[in-house]
Amino acid sequence: MKLYSTNNKSNIVELKQAVLKSLADDKGLYMPIEIAKAPQAFLDNLEHFTFPEIAFQVSKALFGDYISNFDLWKICERAINFPAPVVPVYDQISTLELFHGPSLAFKDFGARYMAQLMSHFSKGDDSKLTILVATSGDTGGAVAAGFYNTPGIEVVILYPSGRVSDLQEKQLTTLGGNITACEIQGSFDDCQALVKTAFLDSELKTKYNLSSANSINIARLIPQSFYYFEAFKQLNRDQTNVFCIPSGNFGNLTAGLLAQRMGLPIDHFIAATNLNKVVPDYLQSGDYQPKPSVATISNAMDVGAPSNFTRMQHLFDLSHQDMAKHISGYAYDDASTMVEMKTIHSDKGYVADPHGAVGFLAAKQYIAEVNKNAHVTVLETAHPSKFLGTVEEAISTKVDIPKRLADLQDKTKEAHQLGNDFDGFKAWLMERS
């Protein structure tokens, strides 16, 4: 598998380099030169494949013979070992629950697969790999869980102070070992900028063997495509199947587009955002204007300059018209999100987290205004207990906390306090032993 940089199509690397470097030297993101179609026999018979087998088939189609079948199966078997059920909620709206992994968020799929892939590529290399990752909430916990105690790899997680929920913060600040947390006085965009700048700094690259676990890394994106195939095997193929994605950095939606390009017959996508709505605005106007992020109750989507928008543009050959034909965009404020959580619970007894509620709002609007015959599958990206105060306030009911999350409540947070300036962050990195 060969990949090119979105900033220079002649800058071509193999999969191992793209995974271990994350970001091209020219600051571009890596994209496959060719997106292979999945075998038609596989697509026609999805219901006969287990989830790990789906992961293997999709990976094999993309990678070819780059990784042996034995090693690739082990990667998929170890990483994709929890379910992603489609749960009917309304007659025309289901939810794809992606929170049944270790950190109770959809990013477990990408983080665990990436950890296995990086471990495979790092075999025989004596130099330690340092993963830098920015999180707006769920990425940090998933990466911490996925990479915890992985030999030869250390992880540094940057998160915005006061902008993640208490339990999200505990997930990424209490493990210790090879996991280090940095609480940044700024926004997620500031955290992301620090990570990207670090990759391009010559002094840091001399001291550290750096990589990223954000969705700028193609190894995070590829496994996020798996659960679109897994969802599709649970859906009725005779209906119009639309996927609605609560979106922040847009890796999840980009992964869905990847699955579609591989032959999965998804009819349409919906990008659902909170007030950080630069992509819905672009879909309407054709004018892309990144902005400073705004803090909301759906904090994992608080991204004002989504990295994966560049990949989306490349998938559509930079055509706004083509992208807008395949993706509808909607945005909602916190008040609407709170009301929707209450409405879903009152109507159907289903407890949605704030991100899922944004997705339900978009699904309902799309059915009402665009396609009254569509069946929309909303990606429920995190367990509602991760946003306990917000959800309980909205539905006026206690929410059960899974034991693996409840056990974190009494643990002590350990995080380095840093500003949002790169010089300070670099100095901290350079002074580490």
JODABEL-V787087 format. One record per pair of residues at least 4 apart in sequence whose C-alpha atoms are under 7 Angstrom apart, sorted by the first residue. I is the first residue (numbers start at 0). J is the second residue. Records with the same first field share a line. If there is no record, write none. Layout:
I: J / J
//
This chain:
0: 13 / 14 / 61 / 62 / 63 / 65
1: 11 / 12 / 13 / 14 / 31 / 32
2: 11 / 12 / 13 / 14 / 29 / 30 / 31 / 32
3: 8 / 9 / 10 / 11 / 12 / 29 / 30 / 31 / 32
4: 8 / 10 / 11 / 23 / 27 / 28 / 29 / 30
5: 27 / 28 / 29 / 30
6: 25 / 27
12: 16 / 17
13: 17
14: 18
15: 19 / 120
16: 20
17: 21 / 29
18: 216 / 217 / 218
19: 117 / 210
20: 209 / 210
21: 210 / 211 / 215 / 216
22: 26 / 27 / 28 / 29 / 215 / 216
23: 27 / 28 / 29
24: 199
28: 215
29: 217
34: 61 / 260 / 261
35: 60 / 61 / 261
36: 60 / 261 / 262
37: 42 / 57 / 60 / 261 / 262
38: 42
39: 43
40: 44
41: 45
42: 263
45: 232
46: 232
48: 52 / 53
49: 53
50: 54 / 79 / 229
51: 55 / 75 / 76 / 79 / 80
52: 56
53: 57 / 225
54: 58 / 75 / 225
55: 59 / 71 / 72 / 75
56: 60
57: 61
58: 62
59: 63
66: 70 / 71
67: 71
68: 72
69: 73
70: 74
71: 75
72: 76
73: 77
74: 78 / 112 / 115 / 116
75: 79 / 112
76: 80
78: 108 / 111 / 112 / 115
79: 108
81: 99 / 100
82: 99
83: 95 / 96 / 97 / 226
84: 95 / 96
85: 93 / 94 / 95 / 96 / 230 / 233
86: 93 / 94 / 95
87: 92 / 93 / 94
88: 92 / 93 / 94 / 347
89: 93
91: 373 / 374 / 375
92: 374 / 375 / 376
93: 375 / 376 / 377
94: 376 / 377 / 378 / 379
95: 230 / 376 / 377 / 378 / 379
96: 378 / 379 / 380
97: 104 / 105 / 379 / 380 / 381
98: 103 / 104 / 105 / 380 / 381 / 382
99: 103
100: 104 / 107
101: 107 / 144
102: 107 / 140 / 141 / 144
103: 381 / 382
104: 137 / 380 / 381 / 382
105: 380 / 381
106: 110 / 137 / 138 / 141
107: 111 / 141 / 145
108: 112 / 222 / 223
109: 113 / 219 / 220 / 222 / 223
110: 114 / 141 / 142 / 145 / 212 / 219
111: 115 / 145
112: 116 / 222
113: 117 / 218 / 219
114: 118 / 145 / 146
115: 119
116: 120
117: 121
118: 122
127: 151 / 152 / 208
128: 151 / 152 / 153 / 208 / 209
129: 152 / 153 / 154 / 207 / 208 / 209 / 210
130: 153 / 154 / 155 / 209 / 210 / 211 / 212
131: 154 / 155 / 156 / 194 / 210 / 211 / 212
132: 155 / 156 / 157 / 194 / 211 / 212 / 213
133: 156 / 157 / 158 / 190 / 191 / 194 / 213
134: 138 / 139 / 157 / 158 / 187
135: 158 / 159 / 163 / 187 / 298 / 299 / 301
136: 163 / 167 / 298 / 299
137: 141 / 167 / 299
138: 142
139: 143 / 156 / 171
140: 144 / 167 / 170 / 171
141: 145
142: 146 / 212
143: 147 / 171 / 178
147: 177 / 178
148: 176 / 177
153: 177 / 178
154: 177 / 178 / 179
155: 178 / 179 / 180
156: 179 / 180 / 181
157: 180 / 181 / 182 / 183 / 190
158: 181 / 182 / 183 / 187 / 190
159: 182 / 183 / 184 / 185 / 186 / 187 / 190
160: 182 / 183 / 184 / 185
162: 294 / 298
163: 167 / 168 / 298
164: 168 / 385 / 386
165: 169
166: 170 / 385 / 408
167: 171 / 385
168: 172
169: 173 / 407 / 412
171: 180
172: 180 / 412 / 413 / 414
173: 410 / 411 / 412 / 413
174: 178
175: 179
180: 414 / 415
181: 414 / 415 / 416 / 417
182: 414 / 415 / 416 / 417
183: 190 / 416 / 417 / 418 / 419
184: 417 / 418 / 419
185: 189 / 419
186: 190 / 292
187: 191 / 302
188: 192 / 292 / 302 / 303 / 304
189: 193 / 419
190: 194
191: 195
192: 196
193: 197 / 421
194: 198
195: 199
196: 200
197: 203
198: 204 / 209
200: 204
201: 205
202: 206
203: 207
204: 208 / 209
211: 216
212: 216 / 219
213: 219
214: 219 / 220 / 250
215: 306 / 307
216: 220
217: 221
219: 223
220: 224 / 250 / 254
221: 254
223: 251 / 254
224: 254 / 255 / 257 / 258
225: 229
226: 230
227: 231 / 255 / 258
228: 232
230: 234
238: 374
239: 266 / 373 / 374
240: 265 / 266 / 373 / 374 / 375
241: 265 / 266 / 267 / 268 / 373 / 374 / 375 / 376
242: 267 / 268 / 269 / 375 / 376 / 377
243: 268 / 269 / 270 / 271 / 358 / 362 / 375 / 376 / 377 / 378
244: 252 / 269 / 270 / 271 / 358 / 377 / 378
245: 270 / 271 / 272 / 354 / 355 / 357 / 358 / 378
246: 270 / 271 / 272 / 300
247: 272 / 299 / 300 / 301 / 302 / 305
248: 302 / 305 / 306 / 307
249: 253 / 305 / 307 / 308
250: 254 / 307
251: 255
252: 256
253: 257 / 307 / 311
254: 258
255: 259
256: 260
257: 261
258: 262 / 263
259: 263 / 264 / 265
267: 325 / 326
268: 325 / 326 / 327
269: 326 / 327 / 328
270: 326 / 327 / 328 / 329
271: 328 / 329 / 330 / 357 / 358 / 361
272: 276 / 300 / 329 / 330 / 331 / 357
273: 300 / 330 / 331 / 332
274: 293 / 330 / 331 / 332
275: 292 / 293 / 301 / 302 / 303
276: 280 / 330
277: 281 / 287 / 288 / 289 / 303
278: 282
279: 283 / 328 / 329 / 330
280: 284
281: 285 / 286 / 287
282: 323 / 328
285: 319
289: 303 / 304
290: 303 / 304
291: 303
292: 301 / 302 / 303
293: 301
294: 298 / 301
295: 301 / 333
296: 333 / 353
297: 353 / 354
307: 311
308: 312
309: 313
310: 314
311: 315
312: 316 / 317 / 318
313: 317
315: 321 / 322
318: 322
319: 323
320: 324
321: 325
322: 326
323: 327
329: 361
331: 335 / 336 / 357
332: 336
333: 337
334: 338
335: 339
336: 340 / 353 / 356 / 357
337: 341 / 393
338: 342 / 393
339: 343 / 356 / 360
340: 344 / 351 / 356 / 393 / 394
341: 345 / 393 / 394
342: 346
343: 347 / 348 / 349
344: 348 / 349 / 350 / 394
350: 383
351: 355 / 356 / 383
352: 356 / 381 / 382 / 383 / 386 / 390
353: 357
354: 358
355: 359 / 378 / 379 / 380
356: 360
357: 361
358: 362 / 377
359: 363 / 377
360: 364
361: 365
362: 366 / 375
363: 367
364: 368
365: 369 / 370
366: 370 / 371 / 373
367: 371
383: 387 / 390
384: 398 / 399 / 400
386: 390
387: 391 / 398
388: 392
389: 393
390: 394
391: 395 / 396 / 397 / 398
400: 404 / 405
401: 405
402: 406
417: 424
418: 423
420: 424
421: 425
422: 426
423: 427
424: 428
425: 429
426: 430
427: 431
//
